[in-house]
Amino acid sequence: MTDHADKKALLSDLMTAYGREVWNYAYSITRKREMADDITQEVFIKVFKNLHGFRSDASVKTWLLTITRNTAIDFQRSAFFRKVTLTDWVGETGERRSAEQEVMENIALSDMWKLVLQLPAKYREVIILYAHNQLTLKEIADMLDVTEGTVKSRMFHARKKLSKLKEKNDHGSNR
């Protein structure tokens, strides 16, 4: 087997093992299905090109989610993001959705995830990395390039905001 074939096999294994988590994280950042698709594809292209650059001081999952986060941020800064966002205001196309997109929509529609998606990005991100991706506070701190204290503070504020949002929604549905 050639080195190229080895890389392709490893990439396939990574996509199988982590593809859904990468897509879900991209979606949680952008809240746009099509953009999550594009980001996921871009992440695995970057992984394929940079497999030799993986340092084992981070878990593979943390490495992939860091690439996902950076790619999502790049997408959001680009003119493409502004164009897609503008298109969303005009209306979405009636394209068929993949099973994975439908599953993600169902997750996003669950009450708690709806509330999480309403949080400001810095709070939404720590909750998703901790609760959904099950990263440790240290892994989150390393990934976001902040201290563990900052992560703890963001978690505290995120939970506080979630409680207020839940309370507001509960009172709103009792009327």
Backbone bond lengths (Angstrom), bond angles and torsions (degrees), N, CA, C in turn:
res aa  C-N    CA-C-N  psi(-1)  N-CA   C-N-CA  omega(-1)  CA-C   N-CA-C  phi
1 M - - - 1.466 - - 1.533 108.24 -
2 T 1.289 116.02 135.09 1.468 119.55 -179.31 1.520 110.32 -78.88
3 D 1.334 114.77 165.75 1.465 120.34 177.03 1.530 110.10 -60.32
4 H 1.345 116.54 -39.42 1.470 121.47 179.61 1.538 110.20 -63.36
5 A 1.338 115.87 -42.05 1.467 120.25 179.13 1.529 110.34 -66.18
6 D 1.333 117.08 -38.08 1.467 121.06 176.34 1.521 110.51 -61.07
7 K 1.344 116.70 -44.32 1.465 121.08 179.66 1.529 110.73 -62.68
8 K 1.330 116.37 -41.72 1.467 120.24 179.89 1.531 110.63 -64.29
9 A 1.323 116.87 -41.27 1.466 120.72 179.39 1.530 110.20 -65.20
10 L 1.336 116.60 -43.22 1.463 120.75 178.83 1.525 110.18 -63.74
11 L 1.326 116.79 -43.37 1.469 120.78 178.57 1.527 110.15 -60.42
12 S 1.303 116.80 -43.51 1.468 120.64 178.87 1.529 110.67 -60.10
13 D 1.338 116.15 -42.67 1.470 120.17 177.85 1.531 110.94 -62.34
14 L 1.337 116.55 -43.01 1.471 120.60 179.80 1.520 111.15 -64.34
15 M 1.337 116.52 -41.39 1.467 120.29 179.44 1.527 110.85 -64.08
16 T 1.321 116.31 -39.72 1.463 120.42 178.86 1.534 110.44 -66.44
17 A 1.328 115.56 -45.10 1.467 120.14 -175.96 1.525 113.04 -73.65
18 Y 1.333 117.22 -37.56 1.468 119.96 -170.30 1.532 115.06 -123.21
19 G 1.303 118.15 -0.60 1.463 121.06 -176.57 1.519 113.98 -55.62
20 R 1.332 116.27 -44.89 1.467 120.48 -179.00 1.532 110.33 -65.62
21 E 1.334 117.53 -42.01 1.465 120.23 -179.49 1.526 111.36 -65.61
22 V 1.327 116.54 -40.12 1.469 120.51 177.37 1.526 109.06 -62.20
23 W 1.345 117.18 -46.71 1.469 120.40 -179.21 1.533 110.43 -63.00
24 N 1.325 117.08 -45.73 1.466 120.71 -179.37 1.528 111.36 -60.55
25 Y 1.332 116.68 -41.17 1.467 120.43 179.70 1.528 110.13 -67.28
26 A 1.330 117.04 -43.84 1.472 120.62 177.55 1.529 109.94 -59.64
27 Y 1.341 116.02 -42.25 1.462 120.15 179.09 1.529 111.09 -64.46
28 S 1.324 116.06 -40.23 1.468 119.01 -178.28 1.526 111.78 -65.96
29 I 1.322 116.57 -28.67 1.468 120.51 178.55 1.524 110.50 -78.52
30 T 1.330 116.25 -46.29 1.471 120.52 -172.59 1.523 113.43 -93.21
31 R 1.330 116.90 -28.00 1.467 124.09 -174.17 1.526 111.86 59.82
32 K 1.317 115.90 29.57 1.467 121.68 179.14 1.530 109.25 -134.11
33 R 1.340 116.65 120.34 1.469 121.16 -175.96 1.525 112.40 -60.06
34 E 1.321 116.73 -49.65 1.455 119.88 -176.40 1.527 111.16 -62.97
35 M 1.316 116.38 -38.21 1.458 119.79 179.57 1.529 109.89 -68.85
36 A 1.319 117.78 -38.07 1.475 120.87 176.98 1.529 110.03 -61.84
37 D 1.347 116.83 -38.60 1.470 120.65 176.13 1.530 110.11 -59.92
38 D 1.336 116.03 -49.43 1.469 121.12 -178.32 1.528 111.75 -63.58
39 I 1.318 116.35 -42.55 1.466 121.01 -179.64 1.526 109.80 -64.29
40 T 1.321 117.20 -44.41 1.467 121.01 179.73 1.522 110.48 -59.11
41 Q 1.323 116.02 -45.08 1.471 120.05 178.46 1.534 109.98 -61.65
42 E 1.310 116.86 -45.36 1.464 121.60 -179.89 1.536 111.25 -62.88
43 V 1.330 117.27 -39.92 1.470 121.35 179.04 1.525 110.08 -58.78
44 F 1.332 117.14 -47.15 1.460 119.00 -176.45 1.533 112.16 -74.33
45 I 1.317 117.73 -24.68 1.474 119.77 171.29 1.525 108.90 -66.73
46 K 1.339 116.68 -45.14 1.470 120.79 177.82 1.522 111.09 -61.98
47 V 1.321 117.07 -41.61 1.462 121.20 179.37 1.530 110.02 -61.49
48 F 1.327 116.38 -45.03 1.468 120.55 179.77 1.532 110.65 -59.33
49 K 1.332 116.05 -43.70 1.470 120.32 -178.70 1.526 112.32 -71.15
50 N 1.334 116.90 -25.58 1.467 120.54 -172.93 1.523 114.59 -118.97
51 L 1.326 117.74 23.34 1.471 119.49 179.69 1.522 111.54 -55.83
52 H 1.318 116.16 -35.48 1.469 120.36 179.88 1.534 111.46 -66.99
53 G 1.339 118.05 -19.71 1.461 122.10 -176.76 1.519 114.30 -87.45
54 F 1.339 116.80 -2.98 1.468 119.09 -179.35 1.520 109.83 -69.69
55 R 1.338 115.10 125.73 1.469 121.09 176.10 1.519 107.40 -103.97
56 S 1.295 116.55 132.83 1.467 119.88 -174.49 1.529 113.38 -75.90
57 D 1.360 117.46 10.12 1.466 118.16 176.70 1.531 111.08 -77.66
58 A 1.305 118.40 -9.62 1.466 123.06 174.73 1.529 106.84 -122.04
59 S 1.335 116.35 155.17 1.463 118.03 176.25 1.529 108.27 -72.97
60 V 1.317 115.72 157.90 1.467 120.52 178.48 1.524 109.40 -58.55
61 K 1.331 116.05 -41.88 1.466 121.17 -179.65 1.533 110.93 -60.31
62 T 1.334 116.88 -46.55 1.467 120.70 179.01 1.522 110.53 -62.68
63 W 1.329 116.69 -41.19 1.471 121.82 178.65 1.534 109.73 -60.43
64 L 1.329 117.10 -47.59 1.471 120.83 -179.54 1.530 111.60 -64.14
65 L 1.328 116.67 -42.25 1.467 119.32 -179.05 1.528 111.19 -68.98
66 T 1.326 117.34 -32.04 1.467 120.15 175.58 1.531 110.07 -65.63
67 I 1.329 116.41 -44.27 1.470 120.40 177.27 1.535 109.12 -61.94
68 T 1.327 116.45 -40.87 1.470 120.87 179.80 1.523 110.29 -61.42
69 R 1.306 116.58 -46.60 1.467 120.93 -179.35 1.530 110.88 -61.00
70 N 1.326 116.46 -48.34 1.465 120.30 -178.95 1.524 111.52 -63.95
71 T 1.325 116.80 -39.06 1.465 120.76 178.15 1.523 110.52 -65.97
72 A 1.327 117.24 -42.02 1.471 121.05 178.48 1.528 110.67 -62.46
73 I 1.315 116.46 -41.98 1.468 120.00 178.53 1.532 110.02 -62.79
74 D 1.333 116.49 -43.06 1.470 120.25 177.63 1.525 110.98 -60.61
75 F 1.336 116.38 -43.48 1.465 120.93 179.01 1.527 110.57 -60.83
76 Q 1.339 116.13 -42.67 1.457 119.78 -177.28 1.525 111.91 -66.94
77 R 1.308 116.97 -28.01 1.469 120.50 179.61 1.523 112.42 -79.92
78 S 1.311 115.89 -19.32 1.464 119.55 -172.60 1.527 112.68 -78.58
79 A 1.299 114.81 161.78 1.466 120.93 176.17 1.524 109.54 -63.67
80 F 1.322 117.10 -30.94 1.459 121.50 178.38 1.531 110.15 -56.60
81 F 1.332 116.49 -44.32 1.463 120.88 -179.89 1.528 110.14 -61.13
82 R 1.333 116.30 -46.85 1.472 118.80 -179.11 1.520 110.41 -61.73
83 K 1.330 118.05 -38.52 1.457 122.21 179.22 1.532 110.31 -65.56
84 V 1.329 117.00 -46.98 1.468 121.00 -179.63 1.524 110.46 -63.05
85 T 1.324 116.27 -41.49 1.461 120.23 179.55 1.528 110.00 -61.95
86 L 1.313 117.09 -42.85 1.456 121.67 178.12 1.531 109.69 -62.90
87 T 1.335 116.36 -42.65 1.462 120.81 178.66 1.524 110.63 -60.56
88 D 1.339 117.18 -37.79 1.463 120.71 179.28 1.529 111.48 -61.62
89 W 1.320 116.97 -34.98 1.461 120.32 178.53 1.521 110.49 -66.40
90 V 1.338 115.72 -34.66 1.455 120.30 -178.65 1.525 110.06 -73.64
91 G 1.319 118.42 -36.59 1.464 121.96 178.40 1.505 111.37 142.36
92 E 1.318 115.61 146.46 1.455 120.11 -179.11 1.515 110.24 -84.98
93 T 1.332 115.25 155.67 1.463 120.47 177.76 1.518 108.62 -78.87
94 G 1.283 116.40 163.75 1.462 121.07 -178.96 1.515 113.24 -91.38
95 E 1.324 118.46 33.64 1.458 121.60 -178.25 1.532 110.88 -64.80
96 R 1.342 114.57 150.68 1.466 119.50 174.29 1.517 108.96 -69.21
97 R 1.322 116.00 139.92 1.466 120.49 179.93 1.521 109.71 -96.38
98 S 1.322 116.04 148.43 1.460 119.81 177.23 1.528 108.86 -74.89
99 A 1.313 115.42 163.60 1.468 119.95 178.04 1.522 110.01 -59.90
100 E 1.335 116.45 -39.08 1.470 119.90 -179.94 1.523 110.80 -63.80
101 Q 1.327 117.06 -39.96 1.468 120.38 178.29 1.520 110.29 -63.88
102 E 1.322 116.58 -41.16 1.467 119.62 179.77 1.529 111.09 -65.56
103 V 1.327 116.65 -40.59 1.466 120.22 177.90 1.520 109.54 -62.06
104 M 1.341 116.66 -44.97 1.459 119.98 -179.22 1.528 110.49 -63.52
105 E 1.327 116.90 -38.79 1.462 119.13 177.27 1.523 111.07 -61.78
106 N 1.330 116.11 -41.03 1.465 119.58 178.76 1.517 111.17 -62.45
107 I 1.343 116.14 -40.72 1.469 119.46 177.32 1.522 109.32 -63.97
108 A 1.334 116.15 -46.35 1.464 120.78 -178.52 1.525 111.13 -62.73
109 L 1.318 115.97 -27.51 1.466 119.04 -178.33 1.522 112.91 -82.32
110 S 1.321 116.96 -14.25 1.467 117.48 177.02 1.525 107.51 -61.81
111 D 1.289 116.42 146.58 1.462 121.10 -172.81 1.517 114.06 -52.75
112 M 1.322 117.44 -49.13 1.454 118.74 -175.75 1.519 111.74 -66.35
113 W 1.334 117.23 -42.05 1.464 118.53 -179.44 1.526 111.15 -67.65
114 K 1.334 116.21 -32.34 1.466 118.58 174.48 1.515 109.77 -58.67
115 L 1.320 115.87 -43.60 1.464 120.29 179.56 1.533 110.75 -66.79
116 V 1.318 117.10 -43.29 1.466 120.79 179.48 1.527 109.73 -58.63
117 L 1.329 116.63 -42.06 1.465 120.10 -178.66 1.532 112.58 -67.68
118 Q 1.336 117.58 -14.70 1.469 121.14 176.84 1.528 112.29 -84.50
119 L 1.324 116.63 -14.64 1.465 120.09 -177.80 1.525 110.96 -68.35
120 P 1.336 116.93 152.47 1.470 119.45 171.50 1.535 109.20 -57.53
121 A 1.328 117.13 151.05 1.468 122.86 -172.25 1.524 113.78 -50.86
122 K 1.334 118.47 -44.67 1.471 119.22 -174.59 1.533 111.86 -67.41
123 Y 1.321 117.82 -28.28 1.464 121.21 177.23 1.529 110.67 -83.92
124 R 1.319 116.23 -41.80 1.464 122.14 178.83 1.533 109.16 -57.45
125 E 1.314 115.35 -43.47 1.456 121.34 -176.02 1.534 112.69 -61.89
126 V 1.331 117.65 -47.05 1.471 118.90 -177.86 1.529 111.03 -67.71
127 I 1.316 117.55 -37.34 1.473 120.71 178.35 1.529 109.88 -63.33
128 I 1.309 117.22 -45.92 1.467 120.91 -178.50 1.524 110.91 -65.96
129 L 1.329 116.88 -44.46 1.464 119.12 179.80 1.521 111.54 -64.16
130 Y 1.318 116.94 -35.94 1.459 121.32 -177.88 1.531 111.28 -80.78
131 A 1.319 116.61 -54.76 1.465 120.72 -172.99 1.522 112.72 -78.58
132 H 1.317 116.82 -43.49 1.462 119.38 -174.89 1.528 111.60 -87.80
133 N 1.332 117.15 -46.73 1.464 120.34 -177.08 1.524 113.17 -90.50
134 Q 1.328 116.68 -7.46 1.462 123.72 175.34 1.528 113.51 56.16
135 L 1.334 115.88 39.97 1.455 119.94 174.64 1.525 108.50 -82.67
136 T 1.330 116.68 153.66 1.459 120.69 176.28 1.528 108.97 -77.78
137 L 1.324 116.28 164.53 1.465 119.84 177.65 1.522 110.36 -59.41
138 K 1.323 117.29 -38.45 1.464 121.00 178.97 1.526 110.89 -64.51
139 E 1.338 117.07 -44.55 1.473 120.28 178.84 1.533 110.57 -61.96
140 I 1.324 116.67 -40.89 1.468 120.52 178.74 1.527 109.69 -64.54
141 A 1.328 116.67 -45.24 1.470 120.94 179.57 1.527 110.52 -59.48
142 D 1.335 116.78 -46.14 1.467 120.73 179.20 1.528 110.75 -62.57
143 M 1.312 116.12 -43.28 1.461 121.17 -177.91 1.528 112.10 -64.29
144 L 1.333 116.37 -41.12 1.464 121.19 -177.16 1.531 111.71 -89.10
145 D 1.328 116.44 -5.34 1.465 122.48 -179.33 1.534 111.16 59.92
146 V 1.328 114.88 47.06 1.467 122.61 175.52 1.529 107.41 -133.38
147 T 1.327 117.07 173.04 1.469 120.19 178.22 1.526 110.41 -79.67
148 E 1.339 115.88 161.65 1.462 119.65 175.28 1.524 110.19 -62.27
149 G 1.327 117.04 -34.22 1.466 121.00 177.20 1.519 111.47 -60.13
150 T 1.327 116.56 -40.13 1.471 120.86 177.55 1.524 110.11 -64.53
151 V 1.331 116.57 -42.00 1.472 120.28 178.47 1.531 109.50 -61.80
152 K 1.346 116.88 -45.66 1.473 120.86 179.09 1.523 110.50 -60.20
153 S 1.324 116.64 -42.88 1.462 121.34 179.30 1.532 110.60 -62.00
154 R 1.331 116.19 -45.52 1.472 120.17 179.20 1.522 111.01 -63.66
155 M 1.337 116.24 -38.57 1.476 119.94 177.89 1.523 109.74 -63.00
156 F 1.321 116.57 -45.32 1.462 121.57 179.40 1.530 110.19 -58.01
157 H 1.333 116.17 -50.68 1.470 120.32 -178.82 1.528 111.49 -66.14
158 A 1.330 117.11 -36.19 1.463 120.82 178.46 1.527 110.32 -63.45
159 R 1.322 116.14 -45.66 1.475 119.93 179.78 1.523 110.90 -64.09
160 K 1.326 116.28 -39.60 1.468 121.13 178.43 1.534 110.04 -62.11
161 K 1.342 116.53 -46.38 1.463 120.79 179.22 1.530 111.00 -65.30
162 L 1.332 116.80 -38.09 1.467 119.81 177.45 1.520 110.94 -62.61
163 S 1.340 116.65 -41.84 1.469 120.40 178.14 1.522 110.84 -60.18
164 K 1.336 116.59 -44.26 1.468 120.55 179.31 1.525 110.97 -64.51
165 L 1.338 116.79 -42.81 1.465 120.14 179.05 1.528 110.79 -63.51
166 K 1.334 115.99 -42.22 1.467 120.44 179.64 1.523 110.29 -63.91
167 E 1.318 115.97 -44.19 1.456 121.02 178.70 1.533 110.38 -60.65
168 K 1.310 116.37 -44.63 1.469 121.97 179.69 1.533 110.00 -62.28
169 N 1.340 116.38 -44.25 1.474 120.03 179.02 1.521 111.64 -66.33
170 D 1.341 116.88 -40.62 1.464 120.35 179.27 1.527 111.47 -62.48
171 H 1.336 116.00 -42.75 1.469 119.42 178.18 1.522 111.14 -68.08
172 G 1.320 116.29 -36.22 1.450 120.76 179.84 1.515 112.25 -66.69
173 S 1.353 117.34 -34.16 1.480 119.58 -179.18 1.527 112.19 -82.87
174 N 1.326 117.90 -10.65 1.474 120.48 178.83 1.519 111.95 -88.42
175 R 1.299 117.22 -3.91 1.471 120.20 -177.23 1.483 111.92 -83.04
